[in-house]
Each structure stands twice: as C-alpha cells, then as structure tokens.
Amino acid sequence: MSTTTPSATSSDPEEDILEDSEELDPVRDRGVGEYGCRHYRRRAKLVTPCCDSVFWCRHCHNEARQDNEPDCKLRHELDRSTVREVECALCALRQPVAEACAGCGVAFGRYACTRCPFFDDDLRKRTFHCDDCGICRVGGRENYFHCPTCGSCYAVALRGNHRCVERSMHTNCPVCYEYLFESTEPTSVLPCGHTLHSSCLSQLQQSHGPSIVPCCPICKHSIHDYAQVWRQLDEMATQAAEMDEYRGWTADILCNDCLCVGMGFGGGNVRLRDRKQGTVPYNVVGLKCEHCGAYNTRRLAIHQPSEPDE
C-alpha cells in the first residue's frame, strides 16, 4: 500500500510563496501571490462556458454550481477542457487562454499551463503537466511515472511494485465517492490494486475494532500483510478445535486474499493447479484458507457430520 500523490501546499502569504531566489520581472510578476482564492494563488479567472460565469478556479465553480446550488436541475460541474477564455485579475480584460495578459502584460501565474488551463503562483508545489494523464499534477515530474494500465501517475516507488487494475484511478473513491483522477487529495494504492484517498484509508482503518482486519471496500482483500495476526488466530483456533461440540463439522469458504473458492469455482491470480478445495474444518475462531493461510474468508456453507446409521 503506497501513496501516489502528495498533498498540495496551501496558499500562504506572498513572502512564503516567493521564498525561492528567482528574480521577479517588474511587469509580468506584478501582484504575484496577491490574487486568487483559497485553492490557488493566480492572476487570472476562468470564464466558464457551461454557465457563462467567472470563477477563480474549477473548485470555486463546483462549490457554487454543484455543492451549494439549491436548484438540483441547475447543478453541474466544470469540464476544465471546455474553458477557452480567462479574465485578467489586474485589468479585467477577457481574452483567450494564454500565459500572460494581452492587455497589461502580467503573467497569469508563475506556473502556467494553457492546455488544462491552469495557473499558480506557488512554485513549491512543483506542478507539472502529464501528457498521458492530460492534466497537471503536483510533486515534481522526476518523482512520478505514468502507468498506462492504471491510467494515472504513480510515485516512482510503485514502478513494478504495484498490482495494475485497468483505469483504477478513473473511478470514485469507495469511501467518500469523490472522483479520484482529478482529486487534489493524496491517494493510496492497496495491495489488490484498488485506490482510495489516503485520508479515507486512515478513517477506514480507525473505524475497525482491534479484532477486525480492515479490508478493501471493493474486493475485501486485506490492506496489509497480516501474517502475524493469522499466527495468533492459529493458536486460538487450535485451542477451540478441542471443543467436541463442532468436531467433524466443515465449511465451504471463499478466500478474499487469494480467491480460493470451494465447490469448484473461483478467480484471481491463483493458478488452477495451486487451488485446493475450499472446504475446511469449521472453527468458531475463524475459517482458515488452506491455500494462503489467511482468515480473511467468507463462509458459504456449513456441513454437519452425517449421523451414523443405526
């Protein structure tokens, strides 16, 4: 389980944004860090064609037109790719998307991407444009690679070290349901390959009691290596097996960690010749998968021993 994107730094006072030693141009850099919203420091507003309005950024638009719009028929989100015009924050000139104002010459952002379009005066975020993603990312290009199968940029630590799931980032977080691909929040990749916000993952882990193993909300695969927990359950199960009440009982199981399924059906990455019958001794502590040793299993059926013929 790894984090794919760092969180963007918040908009701080101008002296913090300009902490680098780059010399400022007296014309292009006028008002740097002084304009913008709580999401970004920039010197241009977006002209939104969907509702013919002007907003500092897509987040401001979505908060007003989606989250806080009382009329459900008017609610909508901004498709950033449809923006063709911007409005200069200094001279209010409305003009086609560009890096600088055609009227007063001020730069719309110390970082400017006309393809998104996106502008930001805060260079500490180390924003870069990924051609494969088609959007701007933060964190520095050298720290990320684009996974063509998952369809998103991941931290270099995940190169060859994660399970690919087709377009795994082009979906909603299974906890909060925010669209992950365009989210500004850090995202984590689980061992199963599914993705969710790092903050949502923390909430998921905290919501489980000490006796419950957190699992992926989508496929129920374990989100950590719980080998030590399984060994502790082995000891408890050995003691519980001495109970005569359930002696001889068996259960058909489905293992969430290796997808070893009883009764002849299954899936996942387990090879057919490696699969064992998913019928295991019944135990009140838990039902252990004989293939991978995990207790992260689902009970499909219970079989009591047949009564001996008289």
N, C-alpha and C positions, 0 to 999 in steps of 0.2 A: 504494500500500500504506500503510495507516494503522492506528494503534492505536485501538480502540473504547472501551476501559475502562482506567482507571488501576488500579494495584495497591493493595489496601487496606493501610493502615499497620498495623504490628504492634502488639500490646498492650504498651505501655510502662508504666513506673511511674506512680503516681497523679499526681505533680506534672506529668508531661508531658501526660497526658490532660486535666488541668484547667488548661492553660496559658492558656485564654481567661479573660476577666474577669467572666464571668457569676456572679452571687451565688448560692450554694447554699442550698437550703431545709434547715433542720435536721432535718426529718422525712423528706421524700421523698428527699433526697440522702444519707442515711446509707449509709456503706460504698461510696460511688461510687468506682469504679476498683479496689476491693479484692477483688472476686469475679469469677469467670469461669474461662475456660480459655485455652489458648494461641491460640485463634482469636478470641475476643471477651471483652471485659470487660462483664459483665452481672450482674444480681442476681436472676435467675430461671432455673430449669432447665426444660427441656421434658419433658413426660410423653408418651412415645412410645406410641401405641395399638397399633402393629404388634407390639411385644414386651413391652408393659406395663412399661417401664423408665423411668429418669430420666437425662437427659444434659444437659450444659450447652448443646449446640447440635447441629445435624444432622451436622456434620463429626465430632464426637466419637462420635455414634451410628454413623455409617457406618464409621469406623475400627474400632470394636469389633465391630459386627454384620456387616460386609461384608468389610473388608480383613483383619481378624485373626480371623475366625470359622473355627475348624478344620473344623466340620461344614458341608460345602457345601450340605446341604439346609436349613440354618438361615440362610444368608447372605441379607441383604436390605438395602435402603437405605430411608431415611426419606422419605416423602412429606410435606413440610412442611405441606401444606394440610390434612392429617388431624389435626394437633395441636389439641386442644381444651382442654387443661389445662396449667398450669405449676405449679412448686413454688418458693415464695419461698426465696431463698438465706439470708435472715436469720432467719426464723421457721419455715421448713419447712412452711408451710401450703400444701396442694394445693388449687387453685382454678381456675375457668375463666379463660381467657386474658383479660388486662386490662393496662392500662398501669401500675397500681400494686397493691400487695398489699392485699387486703381485710382482712387481719388487723392488720399493723403499719404500713400506710400508706406503706411505702417504694416508690419508683419502681423498676421493673424495669430501666430504662435511661434515660439522658438522651435517647436517641432510642428511641422505641417505636412499633412498627407491629403492631397487633393482627390485621391481615389476613394477614400472612405465616405465623405471627407471628415478629417479630424484635426484639431488644433489643440496645442497645450504649451503653456509657458514653463511648465515644470519638467526640466530635463532629468531630474533624479529618478523618474520612473523608467528611464531608458527604453522609451517606446520605439517599436519597430513595426514595419508592415510586412506581413507574411503573404506572399503571392498565392500560396496554395490555400490558406485559410480565407484570403480575400478581405481580411480586416487587420487592424493594428493591434499588436499585443504589447505588454509591458514586461520588463525584466531583463532586457538585453538579448539581442539576436544570438550571441555566442553561447547563451545558456539554454537554448531550446533547439529542438529539431521537429520537423513536421512528420507525423506518422500518417501515411496515405490511407491505411486501412481504418484507423480510428477517426481520421479526418480532422485532426487538430494538432496544435503544437504541444509537445510534452517536454518536460525537463530532460536534459541530456542524460541524467542518471537512469532514465527509463528506456534509453535506446537499447533494444534487445533484451530488456529486463521487465517487460510487461506483457500481459496476455491481450492480444488485439481483439477488439469487438467492432464489427463493421459500424462506422459512423457513431461510435459510442458517445462522443461529445455533442452530437446533433440531437439531443433529447433533453427532456426536462429532468431536473434533479428529483430523484424519487422521494425526497423528504419534503422540500419546500415548493417543488414544481416550477421553479424558475428555469428558463431556457439556459442550458449550460454553455453553449458555444459562444454566446455573446455576453456572458456574465462577467462582471468585474471582480467577483469574489474568487479566492483561491479554490482550486478543485483537486480532489484526490482520486487516484485510480486504485480500485480494490484488486486483490489477487485474482478475482474472477474476470477482471477487465471492465466491469461496470464503473461508472463515475458518479460522483456527487460532490457537493460543496464540502470543503474541509470543516467548516463550522457545523454543517448538518451532520457530518460524520461524528464530530465530538458530541453533539446532542444525542445521537443515536447510541453511542457508547455509554453515555451517562444515564440514559433512560433505562438501561438494563440493570437488573439487580446483580449482585455478585455471583449468584448461582446460575445465571443465564448468559450464554455465549452470544455476543452480538453477531448478526449475520447481514449479508447484503439484502437490502429491501426488495431487490428484484428477483434474484435467483436463490437466496438463502444460503449461499456459500459463506463459509467462515471468513471474517475480515482480517484475521490474524492467524499465526501458527499457534494452535492451542495444544501442542503435543504434551506439555506439562499438565494441562488440565485433564487431558484424556488419561494420563497415567494415574492421576489422583482418582478419577472415576473408576479406573480398573480395580484399584484397591477396594473401593466401596462396593463395586459390583461383585467382587469375589466373596465378600462377606455376605452380601444379600443373597447370593446364589445358594447359600446353605439353607435358606428357608424352604421347608418342604411344601409350602402352600402352592408354589408355582413350579415345582420340579417337573420337568418334561414339557413345559409349555414352550412354544416357539412363536416367532413373529416374522411377517414379511415386511421388509423395510425398503425405503428409498433413501440413499445417502446423498445429502446435499453437497458434500465436498467432492465426491468422485462420481456421483450419479450412477452408482451401482444399484441396480433395481432388482427386486425379487420377481419371480414369476415370469422371467424371460423377456423383459423389456427394459430399455434404458437408453442412455445417450451420453454426450460429453466426450472427453478425451481419453476415456478408459478403453483400451483395446479389447476386442471381443474375447481373445484368448486369456486375458487377465481378469475378466469378470468372473466373480464367484456368485453362487446362488445367494440371493438376498434374503435368505431365511436364517434367522439367528435365534439363539436361546433367549427366551423372554426374561427380562430382568427389570425390577422396579426402579433401579437406579438410572438406567438408560439402555438403549439398544445400540450396540456397538457394530459398526460396519467391519466385517471381516476382511474387506479389501484394503482399506486405508487406515483402519484403527480409530476413526473418528466416531464420536457420539452425536454428531450433528446429523441426525437421521429423522425420517418421518415414518411413523408406523402405519402400514397399510392394512394389516390384518393380524389377528391373534389366533393361534391354533392350540386348543387344549388337547392333551394326550387322550387317545381313544380308551374307552373303558374296556377292560379285558372281558372276553366272552365267558359267561358262566358255564 
